C-alpha cells in the first residue's frame, strides 16, 4: 500500500460553497479510483510567499490518501488538478517510504538501547570520575602552597 500527501491551493476569490464542492469532488475522485482518504485538512486562506497566477493568497487543502493497487492513479489525480481552473498550484508526495525509513530507524535505535548496560546513562557521554563539589562548599585549597613573603628588615638603633 502506498500513502500519498496531496496539497493544493485553490483560487481565493471562489465562494465558500464552490470551494467546498471542489474539495468534495477531488476526494470523491480519489475514492472512486480505489483510494482511501486518511485525512482532509482545510487550512483556509493563507498568504503566498510569492505571486502565483497573479494571486497573493490562496485557499490551502491537504489530503492524505492511500492506494492499494492502482498506483498510477495518483498521476490521474494530478492531471485533473492541472486542468481545473480553480486550482492555482498542487503537489503530491509519496510518504510511505519516509514512514518506513523512520520506523526502521526507530527499531534500530530500540535495539541499540536494549544492548546498553542498565547503569550507563544511555546518552553516550562519558561519566565524570569524581563527584563535583556541592554548591556553596568552600573551594579546595590550592595544590601548591603560596611562596613565603620576605620579613620586614629590623630597624637599627
PLY file of the C-alpha trace (Angstrom):
ply
format ascii 1.0
element vertex 157
property float x
property float y
property float z
element edge 156
property int vertex1
property int vertex2
end_header
0.00 0.00 0.00
1.30 3.45 -0.90
0.47 6.54 1.11
0.39 9.96 -0.53
0.04 13.54 0.67
-1.60 15.93 -1.74
-1.63 19.64 -1.13
-3.36 22.01 -3.48
-4.11 25.72 -3.50
-7.46 26.96 -4.72
-8.32 30.40 -6.07
-9.09 32.62 -3.05
-11.86 34.53 -4.86
-14.09 31.44 -5.07
-17.19 31.44 -2.87
-17.17 29.07 0.11
-19.82 26.80 -1.43
-17.76 26.34 -4.60
-14.59 25.71 -2.57
-16.37 23.03 -0.53
-17.76 21.46 -3.71
-14.28 21.27 -5.27
-12.77 19.67 -2.16
-15.59 17.10 -2.11
-15.17 16.48 -5.84
-11.43 15.77 -5.55
-11.88 13.50 -2.53
-14.67 11.64 -4.36
-12.36 11.20 -7.37
-9.78 9.56 -5.11
-12.29 7.17 -3.50
-13.81 6.31 -6.89
-10.34 5.43 -8.17
-9.81 2.87 -5.42
-8.11 5.13 -2.89
-8.85 5.55 0.78
-8.92 9.04 2.29
-6.97 9.12 5.55
-7.46 12.80 6.37
-8.51 16.10 4.82
-7.18 19.32 6.37
-8.59 22.60 5.16
-6.04 25.23 6.11
-8.12 28.07 4.73
-6.88 31.27 3.13
-3.20 31.96 3.61
-0.75 34.40 2.16
1.56 33.01 -0.52
5.33 33.51 -0.37
5.27 34.79 -3.96
2.63 35.55 -6.56
1.17 32.56 -8.37
-1.07 33.33 -11.36
-1.41 36.94 -10.10
-2.67 35.82 -6.66
-1.09 36.88 -3.36
-3.11 34.41 -1.27
-4.83 31.07 -1.76
-7.11 28.53 -0.09
-4.92 25.59 1.03
-6.16 22.00 1.28
-4.11 18.99 2.44
-5.34 15.47 1.64
-3.63 12.30 2.83
-4.74 9.19 0.97
-3.57 5.65 0.31
-3.76 3.48 -2.80
-3.81 -0.30 -2.53
-3.45 -1.41 -6.16
-3.77 1.28 -8.81
-0.58 3.26 -8.10
-0.77 5.14 -11.39
-4.00 6.77 -10.23
-2.04 9.50 -8.43
-0.95 10.78 -11.85
-4.59 10.90 -12.90
-5.43 12.97 -9.81
-2.63 15.38 -10.68
-3.90 15.61 -14.25
-7.38 16.52 -13.02
-5.95 19.13 -10.67
-3.90 20.58 -13.52
-6.87 21.06 -15.85
-9.07 22.63 -13.18
-9.16 26.42 -13.48
-9.83 26.83 -9.76
-6.55 25.15 -8.74
-3.60 27.54 -8.61
-0.91 25.06 -7.61
-0.65 21.43 -6.40
1.93 18.90 -5.23
1.75 15.18 -4.46
4.32 13.49 -2.23
4.65 9.77 -1.55
5.21 9.50 2.20
5.12 5.73 2.83
8.85 5.49 2.03
9.61 8.15 4.63
7.37 6.43 7.19
9.15 3.11 6.54
12.56 4.76 6.91
11.51 6.39 10.20
10.14 3.08 11.53
13.36 1.27 10.57
15.44 3.92 12.34
13.24 3.62 15.43
13.65 -0.18 15.54
17.45 0.06 15.25
17.51 2.73 17.97
15.47 0.47 20.26
17.81 -2.48 19.61
20.83 -0.30 20.37
19.23 0.92 23.61
18.49 -2.69 24.64
22.18 -3.65 24.22
23.46 -0.89 26.52
24.06 -1.80 30.16
21.45 -0.59 32.61
23.98 1.52 34.61
25.01 3.73 31.73
23.17 6.94 31.13
22.27 5.87 27.66
23.23 9.16 26.11
26.71 8.05 25.05
28.60 10.64 27.13
31.39 9.56 29.48
30.65 9.93 33.18
32.86 12.04 35.49
35.21 10.06 37.71
34.67 12.06 40.89
31.65 13.88 42.12
31.80 17.65 41.75
31.82 19.86 44.86
28.45 20.74 46.29
27.22 24.25 45.52
28.23 26.72 48.24
31.02 24.47 49.56
34.38 26.17 50.25
36.88 25.99 47.46
39.57 23.33 47.71
42.99 24.57 48.86
45.45 25.24 46.06
47.76 22.39 45.15
50.93 24.48 45.52
51.45 26.41 48.77
52.00 30.13 48.35
55.60 31.39 48.35
56.83 32.79 51.71
56.90 36.54 51.89
60.07 38.34 52.96
60.16 39.54 56.56
60.50 43.28 57.07
64.03 44.44 57.87
64.67 45.26 61.51
65.29 48.87 62.35
68.75 49.65 63.75
69.28 51.61 66.96
0 1
1 2
2 3
3 4
4 5
5 6
6 7
7 8
8 9
9 10
10 11
11 12
12 13
13 14
14 15
15 16
16 17
17 18
18 19
19 20
20 21
21 22
22 23
23 24
24 25
25 26
26 27
27 28
28 29
29 30
30 31
31 32
32 33
33 34
34 35
35 36
36 37
37 38
38 39
39 40
40 41
41 42
42 43
43 44
44 45
45 46
46 47
47 48
48 49
49 50
50 51
51 52
52 53
53 54
54 55
55 56
56 57
57 58
58 59
59 60
60 61
61 62
62 63
63 64
64 65
65 66
66 67
67 68
68 69
69 70
70 71
71 72
72 73
73 74
74 75
75 76
76 77
77 78
78 79
79 80
80 81
81 82
82 83
83 84
84 85
85 86
86 87
87 88
88 89
89 90
90 91
91 92
92 93
93 94
94 95
95 96
96 97
97 98
98 99
99 100
100 101
101 102
102 103
103 104
104 105
105 106
106 107
107 108
108 109
109 110
110 111
111 112
112 113
113 114
114 115
115 116
116 117
117 118
118 119
119 120
120 121
121 122
122 123
123 124
124 125
125 126
126 127
127 128
128 129
129 130
130 131
131 132
132 133
133 134
134 135
135 136
136 137
137 138
138 139
139 140
140 141
141 142
142 143
143 144
144 145
145 146
146 147
147 148
148 149
149 150
150 151
151 152
152 153
153 154
154 155
155 156
